[in-house]
Amino acid sequence: MRISVAVRPWLARPAVHPETLVLACAAFVMLVGNGPFWHAALAGRSWHQPGTWGFSAALFVSITALYVAATALVSSRFTVRPLLTLVLLVSAGASYYIERYSVYLDRAMLANVLATNYKEARELVGLGTAVHVLLFGALPAALLWWPRLKARPLARGLMVRAGWVLAAAALGLGSMLLVFADFASLMRNNEEMRYLITPGNVVASFSANVWGRAKRPTQPKLAIGTDAKIAGAARARPTLFVLVVGETARSQNFSLNGYARQTNPELARRNVISFPDAVACGTSTEVSLPCMFSPYGRSRYDEEKIQTHESVLNVLARAGVQVLWRDNQSGCKGVCDGLPIDQLDHAGIAPFCTGDTCLDEVLLSGMDQVLRDRTGNLLVVMHQLGSHGPAYFKRYPPSLRRFQPDCRSEDLRLCSSAEIVNAYDNSLLYTDFFLGKVIDFLQQAQQTHDTAMLYVSDHGESLGEGGLFLHGMPYAIAPHVQTRVPFVLWMSPSFRATLGIDEQCLRGNAKPEAASHEQLFHTLLGVFGVQTSAYERRFDLFAPCRSH
């Protein structure tokens, strides 16, 4: 005897076609996952004007329809749910960070994200991220798996899908034509706005990065400065030059450059020369680090050439200078390929390391041995963790928690503006402390070497000004706090004498924006007396103030 169980209508799984899921998902993403885009697109428009309603409706229909057309192309009964699940999760994650930090997901920003190591990524993932992705990504994705999918014969299914694609494309283009003049003007005057349209921004930026890598197959980098050699008479003593590459330090918050708070007490008493508001090559490590060691710089920026050619470190090594890269972050981004590297961010060296992170003092660990093991000219690059956000509070020890209350969370929205600035300034205070230690080491090394230190950050940081946080804005619209960085020089008396440097001349040249990343390549060649056709004297920081 067969027993039938009645299913309540509201519990019955509905049956839908794949195209229906695509349409529902596209509409949901455009409505819920694109707040920053709508805010930017409708800025300055009044909802009391009928034109605003017409413009927003046409824009919504156009972009939604184009998303439907693109997604329907690759959506079958077997692929639609996994594909839309990925779309929803990616859209939720992207929209969260765009809204939270006011970032633009362009190609450079996504490259920075893809290059982030697990420790940095973990600091960006908190309870707020999980809740947002759960509510606007995981739960909607789960709902996709509730309906049953209707089946069609293969030929009919292909015809219906083709019809959806053509109809959606026609509707999208037609809707766009209704407001084309308005929309074209908006995008022409705000080109970066396209990087707010999720998930199209992620797809386009990811594709651009993959295509860029595909055009650069793995191969040895092209040599530059092949004629490099140390010119002139041999110096009486070898040169030890320490280049400290800072992370996320902005010039505006350095007291050496006029900031009201005392964030540089150690540097202030060590006879340094500060070049205020030095110009960075990019707004992210992924862009700035390779650029600052290349001969191209911001004025001749060419990513393809920068990525495929050697850095100044290779030129120096070819000329006979010993080069060592010491890293407390995520590596050298290809700058030190083929050269010795000490990766110290997970070294576990007490008392600087706890768990899987280390304070920047770890970069000085073992430097006495480094100096004993090497003879001749030596360049040591120290790559800091510096003020890497948003967990600024993890970048300094309790002893330097001077500005309080400081933000003690990776979720900056949980902190006031004052607390965020306090934590950031404490991280700069620790950088100042660390640089003081570097100078102390170099003062001791004067017994055997002519010593000097140059500190320059890779890019700056936004701390909430104008609603922006962190960094990585497109360079053309980035605020100065992201593109102006500290640039600090210390020289021993013997270094100045050997190179014939007029200190007062250098101090006189230390004006706002007088220094830039573009000078690093040529300044390092000049420091070690390397003669090569790749050297340009006009970019050498010391050249105008050298007597020989």
ABEGO torsion letter per residue (X at the ends): XBBBBBBBAAABBBBBBAAAAAAAAAAAAAAAAAAAAAAAAABGBBAABAAAAAAAAAAAAAAAAAAAAAAAAABBAAAAAAAAAAAAAAAAAAAAAAAAAGBBBBAAAAAAAAABBAAAAAAABBAAAAAAAAAAAAAAAAAAAABBBBBBBAAAAAAAAAAAAAAAAAAAAAAAAAAAAAAAAAAAABAAAAAABOAAAAAAAAAAAAAAAAABBBBBBBBBGAABBBBEBBBABBBBBBBBBBBGBBAAABAAAGBABBABAAAAAAGBBBBBGBBBABABAAAAAAAAABAAEAAABBAAAAAABBBAAAAAAAAGBBBBBBBABAEAGGAABGBBBBBAAAAGBOAABBEABBBAAAAABGAAAAAAABBEBBBBBBBBAEABOABAAAABBAAABABOBBBABABAAABBAAAAAAAAAAAAAAAAAAAAAAAAAAAAAAAABBBBBBBBBABBBBAGBGGBBEBGBBAAABBAAAABBBBBBBBBAAAAAAAGBBAAAAAAABBBGABBAAAAAAAAAAAAGBBBAABBAAABAAAAABAX
